Amino acid sequence: MGHIGDIAHEEVQSAIADAARRASAIGKPIGIVGPTPEMVRKFLEYGYSYAAIASDIAMMSGRAGEFLSKLKDAPTPEAPTAAY
């Protein structure tokens, strides 16, 4: 297909939706992992039986980045000069 890593691309979305339709047509559950809550909502609307939101690592690193960005302007403590 040529869109590696671009899950939002129209052709990729079309194939994902088609997979849900095909699974439904033969009565089989189908699941998927989406990178964002918005994308997961779209997958559920396509007819997916279940969907996970991102991976544990992606969610933890995303939240860590959010927290760190809020501390960007915080004062920097001095490094200790003595050993523990």
C-alpha positions, 0 to 999 in steps of 0.5 A: 500500500506504501503508507507505512506508519500513516494509519490516518491515510485514506487508503489505510483507513479504507482497508481498516474499515473493509476488514471490519465489514468483512469480519462482521459479514462472517460473524467474527469478532475483530479487534485493533489498536488505535493511537488516539481515542479519536481514532479508536472511536472511528474504529468502533464506528467502522464496526470493530468488536473491541479496540485498545488505545495506544500501547502502555509505553506510548501512553506513559511516555505521552503523559510523561512528556505532558507533565515535563512540559508543565515543569519546563519553567520551574527553577532548577535545583542545585546539584548536590556536592557531597556523596550520599 
